[in-house]
Amino acid sequence: MDEAEDEAVRRAHQNLLDEIGGQIEDLEEEIEDHVEVDLKLSVDAHSWTRYRA
């Protein structure tokens, strides 16, 4: 491969890494949102159980 082809491959790899990195960040945010909701539901259920007792 010549230098131009090497650069094109490097850019393609970097673009893929950037895209994957963005997807990972999106998944981390989604996981955090679910954990917060699950924690809130757990606390609400605990409070409700204590209230009924």
VEXZADREN-186726 format. One record per atom (N, C-alpha, C, O): residue number from 0; residue in one letter; atom name; x, y, z. Coordinates in Angstrom, 2 decimals, m for minus. Layout:
<recs>
seq = NUM	type = A	atom = CA	px = X	py = Y	pz = Z $
...
</recs>
This chain:
<recs>
seq = 0	type = M	atom = N	px = 0.85	py = m1.18	pz = 0.00 $
seq = 0	type = M	atom = CA	px = 0.00	py = 0.00	pz = 0.00 $
seq = 0	type = M	atom = C	px = 0.89	py = 1.24	pz = 0.00 $
seq = 0	type = M	atom = O	px = 1.98	py = 1.26	pz = 0.56 $
seq = 1	type = D	atom = N	px = 0.39	py = 2.23	pz = m0.63 $
seq = 1	type = D	atom = CA	px = 1.13	py = 3.49	pz = m0.62 $
seq = 1	type = D	atom = C	px = 0.67	py = 4.34	pz = 0.56 $
seq = 1	type = D	atom = O	px = m0.22	py = 3.95	pz = 1.31 $
seq = 2	type = E	atom = N	px = 1.27	py = 5.49	pz = 0.71 $
seq = 2	type = E	atom = CA	px = 1.00	py = 6.34	pz = 1.87 $
seq = 2	type = E	atom = C	px = m0.46	py = 6.82	pz = 1.90 $
seq = 2	type = E	atom = O	px = m1.04	py = 6.91	pz = 2.98 $
seq = 3	type = A	atom = N	px = m1.04	py = 7.12	pz = 0.76 $
seq = 3	type = A	atom = CA	px = m2.43	py = 7.58	pz = 0.70 $
seq = 3	type = A	atom = C	px = m3.38	py = 6.47	pz = 1.16 $
seq = 3	type = A	atom = O	px = m4.35	py = 6.73	pz = 1.87 $
seq = 4	type = E	atom = N	px = m3.10	py = 5.25	pz = 0.74 $
seq = 4	type = E	atom = CA	px = m3.94	py = 4.12	pz = 1.16 $
seq = 4	type = E	atom = C	px = m3.80	py = 3.88	pz = 2.66 $
seq = 4	type = E	atom = O	px = m4.79	py = 3.60	pz = 3.35 $
seq = 5	type = D	atom = N	px = m2.56	py = 3.97	pz = 3.17 $
seq = 5	type = D	atom = CA	px = m2.35	py = 3.82	pz = 4.61 $
seq = 5	type = D	atom = C	px = m3.15	py = 4.86	pz = 5.40 $
seq = 5	type = D	atom = O	px = m3.76	py = 4.54	pz = 6.41 $
seq = 6	type = E	atom = N	px = m3.12	py = 6.09	pz = 4.93 $
seq = 6	type = E	atom = CA	px = m3.85	py = 7.16	pz = 5.61 $
seq = 6	type = E	atom = C	px = m5.35	py = 6.91	pz = 5.56 $
seq = 6	type = E	atom = O	px = m6.05	py = 7.14	pz = 6.54 $
seq = 7	type = A	atom = N	px = m5.86	py = 6.45	pz = 4.43 $
seq = 7	type = A	atom = CA	px = m7.29	py = 6.15	pz = 4.29 $
seq = 7	type = A	atom = C	px = m7.70	py = 5.05	pz = 5.26 $
seq = 7	type = A	atom = O	px = m8.77	py = 5.12	pz = 5.88 $
seq = 8	type = V	atom = N	px = m6.85	py = 4.03	pz = 5.40 $
seq = 8	type = V	atom = CA	px = m7.15	py = 2.93	pz = 6.33 $
seq = 8	type = V	atom = C	px = m7.12	py = 3.45	pz = 7.77 $
seq = 8	type = V	atom = O	px = m7.98	py = 3.10	pz = 8.57 $
seq = 9	type = R	atom = N	px = m6.11	py = 4.28	pz = 8.10 $
seq = 9	type = R	atom = CA	px = m6.04	py = 4.85	pz = 9.45 $
seq = 9	type = R	atom = C	px = m7.28	py = 5.68	pz = 9.77 $
seq = 9	type = R	atom = O	px = m7.83	py = 5.58	pz = 10.86 $
seq = 10	type = R	atom = N	px = m7.71	py = 6.49	pz = 8.81 $
seq = 10	type = R	atom = CA	px = m8.92	py = 7.30	pz = 9.04 $
seq = 10	type = R	atom = C	px = m10.15	py = 6.43	pz = 9.21 $
seq = 10	type = R	atom = O	px = m10.99	py = 6.70	pz = 10.06 $
seq = 11	type = A	atom = N	px = m10.27	py = 5.39	pz = 8.40 $
seq = 11	type = A	atom = CA	px = m11.41	py = 4.48	pz = 8.52 $
seq = 11	type = A	atom = C	px = m11.42	py = 3.81	pz = 9.89 $
seq = 11	type = A	atom = O	px = m12.47	py = 3.69	pz = 10.53 $
seq = 12	type = H	atom = N	px = m10.24	py = 3.36	pz = 10.33 $
seq = 12	type = H	atom = CA	px = m10.16	py = 2.74	pz = 11.66 $
seq = 12	type = H	atom = C	px = m10.52	py = 3.73	pz = 12.76 $
seq = 12	type = H	atom = O	px = m11.24	py = 3.39	pz = 13.69 $
seq = 13	type = Q	atom = N	px = m10.03	py = 4.96	pz = 12.64 $
seq = 13	type = Q	atom = CA	px = m10.34	py = 5.97	pz = 13.65 $
seq = 13	type = Q	atom = C	px = m11.83	py = 6.28	pz = 13.67 $
seq = 13	type = Q	atom = O	px = m12.42	py = 6.46	pz = 14.74 $
seq = 14	type = N	atom = N	px = m12.43	py = 6.35	pz = 12.49 $
seq = 14	type = N	atom = CA	px = m13.88	py = 6.61	pz = 12.42 $
seq = 14	type = N	atom = C	px = m14.65	py = 5.49	pz = 13.11 $
seq = 14	type = N	atom = O	px = m15.61	py = 5.75	pz = 13.83 $
seq = 15	type = L	atom = N	px = m14.23	py = 4.25	pz = 12.88 $
seq = 15	type = L	atom = CA	px = m14.90	py = 3.13	pz = 13.54 $
seq = 15	type = L	atom = C	px = m14.72	py = 3.20	pz = 15.06 $
seq = 15	type = L	atom = O	px = m15.67	py = 2.98	pz = 15.81 $
seq = 16	type = L	atom = N	px = m13.50	py = 3.51	pz = 15.50 $
seq = 16	type = L	atom = CA	px = m13.27	py = 3.64	pz = 16.93 $
seq = 16	type = L	atom = C	px = m14.11	py = 4.75	pz = 17.54 $
seq = 16	type = L	atom = O	px = m14.66	py = 4.59	pz = 18.63 $
seq = 17	type = D	atom = N	px = m14.22	py = 5.87	pz = 16.84 $
seq = 17	type = D	atom = CA	px = m15.04	py = 6.98	pz = 17.33 $
seq = 17	type = D	atom = C	px = m16.51	py = 6.57	pz = 17.41 $
seq = 17	type = D	atom = O	px = m17.20	py = 6.91	pz = 18.38 $
seq = 18	type = E	atom = N	px = m16.98	py = 5.86	pz = 16.40 $
seq = 18	type = E	atom = CA	px = m18.37	py = 5.42	pz = 16.39 $
seq = 18	type = E	atom = C	px = m18.64	py = 4.43	pz = 17.53 $
seq = 18	type = E	atom = O	px = m19.65	py = 4.54	pz = 18.23 $
seq = 19	type = I	atom = N	px = m17.73	py = 3.49	pz = 17.71 $
seq = 19	type = I	atom = CA	px = m17.89	py = 2.52	pz = 18.80 $
seq = 19	type = I	atom = C	px = m17.84	py = 3.22	pz = 20.15 $
seq = 19	type = I	atom = O	px = m18.62	py = 2.91	pz = 21.05 $
seq = 20	type = G	atom = N	px = m16.93	py = 4.19	pz = 20.29 $
seq = 20	type = G	atom = CA	px = m16.84	py = 4.94	pz = 21.53 $
seq = 20	type = G	atom = C	px = m18.14	py = 5.67	pz = 21.84 $
seq = 20	type = G	atom = O	px = m18.58	py = 5.71	pz = 22.99 $
seq = 21	type = G	atom = N	px = m18.75	py = 6.26	pz = 20.81 $
seq = 21	type = G	atom = CA	px = m20.03	py = 6.95	pz = 20.99 $
seq = 21	type = G	atom = C	px = m21.13	py = 5.99	pz = 21.40 $
seq = 21	type = G	atom = O	px = m21.97	py = 6.31	pz = 22.24 $
seq = 22	type = Q	atom = N	px = m21.12	py = 4.80	pz = 20.79 $
seq = 22	type = Q	atom = CA	px = m22.13	py = 3.81	pz = 21.14 $
seq = 22	type = Q	atom = C	px = m21.96	py = 3.33	pz = 22.58 $
seq = 22	type = Q	atom = O	px = m22.94	py = 3.11	pz = 23.30 $
seq = 23	type = I	atom = N	px = m20.71	py = 3.17	pz = 23.01 $
seq = 23	type = I	atom = CA	px = m20.44	py = 2.75	pz = 24.38 $
seq = 23	type = I	atom = C	px = m20.94	py = 3.82	pz = 25.36 $
seq = 23	type = I	atom = O	px = m21.55	py = 3.49	pz = 26.37 $
seq = 24	type = E	atom = N	px = m20.68	py = 5.08	pz = 25.05 $
seq = 24	type = E	atom = CA	px = m21.16	py = 6.16	pz = 25.92 $
seq = 24	type = E	atom = C	px = m22.67	py = 6.16	pz = 26.01 $
seq = 24	type = E	atom = O	px = m23.24	py = 6.35	pz = 27.09 $
seq = 25	type = D	atom = N	px = m23.34	py = 5.95	pz = 24.87 $
seq = 25	type = D	atom = CA	px = m24.80	py = 5.89	pz = 24.87 $
seq = 25	type = D	atom = C	px = m25.30	py = 4.74	pz = 25.74 $
seq = 25	type = D	atom = O	px = m26.26	py = 4.91	pz = 26.50 $
seq = 26	type = L	atom = N	px = m24.66	py = 3.59	pz = 25.63 $
seq = 26	type = L	atom = CA	px = m25.06	py = 2.43	pz = 26.44 $
seq = 26	type = L	atom = C	px = m24.82	py = 2.68	pz = 27.92 $
seq = 26	type = L	atom = O	px = m25.64	py = 2.29	pz = 28.76 $
seq = 27	type = E	atom = N	px = m23.70	py = 3.33	pz = 28.24 $
seq = 27	type = E	atom = CA	px = m23.43	py = 3.63	pz = 29.65 $
seq = 27	type = E	atom = C	px = m24.51	py = 4.54	pz = 30.23 $
seq = 27	type = E	atom = O	px = m24.96	py = 4.34	pz = 31.36 $
seq = 28	type = E	atom = N	px = m24.93	py = 5.54	pz = 29.45 $
seq = 28	type = E	atom = CA	px = m25.99	py = 6.44	pz = 29.91 $
seq = 28	type = E	atom = C	px = m27.30	py = 5.68	pz = 30.09 $
seq = 28	type = E	atom = O	px = m28.02	py = 5.89	pz = 31.06 $
seq = 29	type = E	atom = N	px = m27.61	py = 4.80	pz = 29.15 $
seq = 29	type = E	atom = CA	px = m28.85	py = 4.02	pz = 29.24 $
seq = 29	type = E	atom = C	px = m28.82	py = 3.11	pz = 30.46 $
seq = 29	type = E	atom = O	px = m29.83	py = 2.96	pz = 31.15 $
seq = 30	type = I	atom = N	px = m27.68	py = 2.49	pz = 30.73 $
seq = 30	type = I	atom = CA	px = m27.55	py = 1.63	pz = 31.90 $
seq = 30	type = I	atom = C	px = m27.73	py = 2.45	pz = 33.17 $
seq = 30	type = I	atom = O	px = m28.44	py = 2.02	pz = 34.09 $
seq = 31	type = E	atom = N	px = m27.11	py = 3.61	pz = 33.24 $
seq = 31	type = E	atom = CA	px = m27.26	py = 4.47	pz = 34.41 $
seq = 31	type = E	atom = C	px = m28.72	py = 4.85	pz = 34.63 $
seq = 31	type = E	atom = O	px = m29.19	py = 4.85	pz = 35.77 $
seq = 32	type = D	atom = N	px = m29.43	py = 5.16	pz = 33.55 $
seq = 32	type = D	atom = CA	px = m30.85	py = 5.51	pz = 33.67 $
seq = 32	type = D	atom = C	px = m31.64	py = 4.34	pz = 34.24 $
seq = 32	type = D	atom = O	px = m32.49	py = 4.53	pz = 35.11 $
seq = 33	type = H	atom = N	px = m31.37	py = 3.12	pz = 33.77 $
seq = 33	type = H	atom = CA	px = m32.09	py = 1.94	pz = 34.27 $
seq = 33	type = H	atom = C	px = m31.76	py = 1.67	pz = 35.73 $
seq = 33	type = H	atom = O	px = m32.64	py = 1.31	pz = 36.51 $
seq = 34	type = V	atom = N	px = m30.50	py = 1.84	pz = 36.09 $
seq = 34	type = V	atom = CA	px = m30.10	py = 1.61	pz = 37.48 $
seq = 34	type = V	atom = C	px = m30.81	py = 2.61	pz = 38.39 $
seq = 34	type = V	atom = O	px = m31.29	py = 2.23	pz = 39.47 $
seq = 35	type = E	atom = N	px = m30.88	py = 3.87	pz = 37.98 $
seq = 35	type = E	atom = CA	px = m31.57	py = 4.87	pz = 38.78 $
seq = 35	type = E	atom = C	px = m33.04	py = 4.53	pz = 38.94 $
seq = 35	type = E	atom = O	px = m33.59	py = 4.66	pz = 40.04 $
seq = 36	type = V	atom = N	px = m33.69	py = 4.10	pz = 37.88 $
seq = 36	type = V	atom = CA	px = m35.10	py = 3.74	pz = 37.95 $
seq = 36	type = V	atom = C	px = m35.29	py = 2.52	pz = 38.84 $
seq = 36	type = V	atom = O	px = m36.19	py = 2.49	pz = 39.67 $
seq = 37	type = D	atom = N	px = m34.43	py = 1.50	pz = 38.66 $
seq = 37	type = D	atom = CA	px = m34.53	py = 0.29	pz = 39.48 $
seq = 37	type = D	atom = C	px = m34.33	py = 0.62	pz = 40.95 $
seq = 37	type = D	atom = O	px = m35.03	py = 0.10	pz = 41.81 $
seq = 38	type = L	atom = N	px = m33.36	py = 1.49	pz = 41.25 $
seq = 38	type = L	atom = CA	px = m33.10	py = 1.87	pz = 42.63 $
seq = 38	type = L	atom = C	px = m34.30	py = 2.61	pz = 43.20 $
seq = 38	type = L	atom = O	px = m34.70	py = 2.37	pz = 44.34 $
seq = 39	type = K	atom = N	px = m34.87	py = 3.52	pz = 42.42 $
seq = 39	type = K	atom = CA	px = m36.04	py = 4.27	pz = 42.90 $
seq = 39	type = K	atom = C	px = m37.20	py = 3.32	pz = 43.15 $
seq = 39	type = K	atom = O	px = m37.88	py = 3.43	pz = 44.18 $
seq = 40	type = L	atom = N	px = m37.44	py = 2.39	pz = 42.25 $
seq = 40	type = L	atom = CA	px = m38.53	py = 1.42	pz = 42.46 $
seq = 40	type = L	atom = C	px = m38.28	py = 0.57	pz = 43.70 $
seq = 40	type = L	atom = O	px = m39.21	py = 0.26	pz = 44.44 $
seq = 41	type = S	atom = N	px = m37.03	py = 0.20	pz = 43.92 $
seq = 41	type = S	atom = CA	px = m36.69	py = m0.59	pz = 45.08 $
seq = 41	type = S	atom = C	px = m36.94	py = 0.19	pz = 46.37 $
seq = 41	type = S	atom = O	px = m37.51	py = m0.35	pz = 47.32 $
seq = 42	type = V	atom = N	px = m36.53	py = 1.45	pz = 46.39 $
seq = 42	type = V	atom = CA	px = m36.75	py = 2.29	pz = 47.57 $
seq = 42	type = V	atom = C	px = m38.24	py = 2.51	pz = 47.78 $
seq = 42	type = V	atom = O	px = m38.73	py = 2.44	pz = 48.91 $
seq = 43	type = D	atom = N	px = m38.98	py = 2.78	pz = 46.70 $
seq = 43	type = D	atom = CA	px = m40.42	py = 2.98	pz = 46.81 $
seq = 43	type = D	atom = C	px = m41.11	py = 1.72	pz = 47.34 $
seq = 43	type = D	atom = O	px = m42.00	py = 1.81	pz = 48.19 $
seq = 44	type = A	atom = N	px = m40.69	py = 0.55	pz = 46.86 $
seq = 44	type = A	atom = CA	px = m41.29	py = m0.70	pz = 47.32 $
seq = 44	type = A	atom = C	px = m40.97	py = m0.92	pz = 48.79 $
seq = 44	type = A	atom = O	px = m41.84	py = m1.36	pz = 49.55 $
seq = 45	type = H	atom = N	px = m39.76	py = m0.63	pz = 49.20 $
seq = 45	type = H	atom = CA	px = m39.38	py = m0.78	pz = 50.60 $
seq = 45	type = H	atom = C	px = m40.20	py = 0.18	pz = 51.48 $
seq = 45	type = H	atom = O	px = m40.69	py = m0.21	pz = 52.54 $
seq = 46	type = S	atom = N	px = m40.33	py = 1.40	pz = 51.03 $
seq = 46	type = S	atom = CA	px = m41.11	py = 2.38	pz = 51.80 $
seq = 46	type = S	atom = C	px = m42.56	py = 1.95	pz = 51.91 $
seq = 46	type = S	atom = O	px = m43.16	py = 2.06	pz = 52.98 $
seq = 47	type = W	atom = N	px = m43.13	py = 1.45	pz = 50.82 $
seq = 47	type = W	atom = CA	px = m44.52	py = 1.01	pz = 50.82 $
seq = 47	type = W	atom = C	px = m44.70	py = m0.16	pz = 51.78 $
seq = 47	type = W	atom = O	px = m45.69	py = m0.23	pz = 52.51 $
seq = 48	type = T	atom = N	px = m43.74	py = m1.09	pz = 51.76 $
seq = 48	type = T	atom = CA	px = m43.83	py = m2.25	pz = 52.65 $
seq = 48	type = T	atom = C	px = m43.77	py = m1.80	pz = 54.11 $
seq = 48	type = T	atom = O	px = m44.52	py = m2.29	pz = 54.95 $
seq = 49	type = R	atom = N	px = m42.86	py = m0.87	pz = 54.41 $
seq = 49	type = R	atom = CA	px = m42.76	py = m0.37	pz = 55.78 $
seq = 49	type = R	atom = C	px = m44.02	py = 0.40	pz = 56.17 $
seq = 49	type = R	atom = O	px = m44.46	py = 0.32	pz = 57.32 $
seq = 50	type = Y	atom = N	px = m44.60	py = 1.14	pz = 55.24 $
seq = 50	type = Y	atom = CA	px = m45.81	py = 1.92	pz = 55.52 $
seq = 50	type = Y	atom = C	px = m46.96	py = 0.99	pz = 55.85 $
seq = 50	type = Y	atom = O	px = m47.75	py = 1.28	pz = 56.75 $
seq = 51	type = R	atom = N	px = m47.07	py = m0.13	pz = 55.13 $
seq = 51	type = R	atom = CA	px = m48.19	py = m1.06	pz = 55.33 $
seq = 51	type = R	atom = C	px = m48.03	py = m1.86	pz = 56.60 $
seq = 51	type = R	atom = O	px = m49.02	py = m2.33	pz = 57.15 $
seq = 52	type = A	atom = N	px = m46.81	py = m2.03	pz = 57.10 $
seq = 52	type = A	atom = CA	px = m46.55	py = m2.90	pz = 58.26 $
seq = 52	type = A	atom = C	px = m47.05	py = m2.32	pz = 59.56 $
seq = 52	type = A	atom = O	px = m46.90	py = m2.93	pz = 60.61 $
</recs>
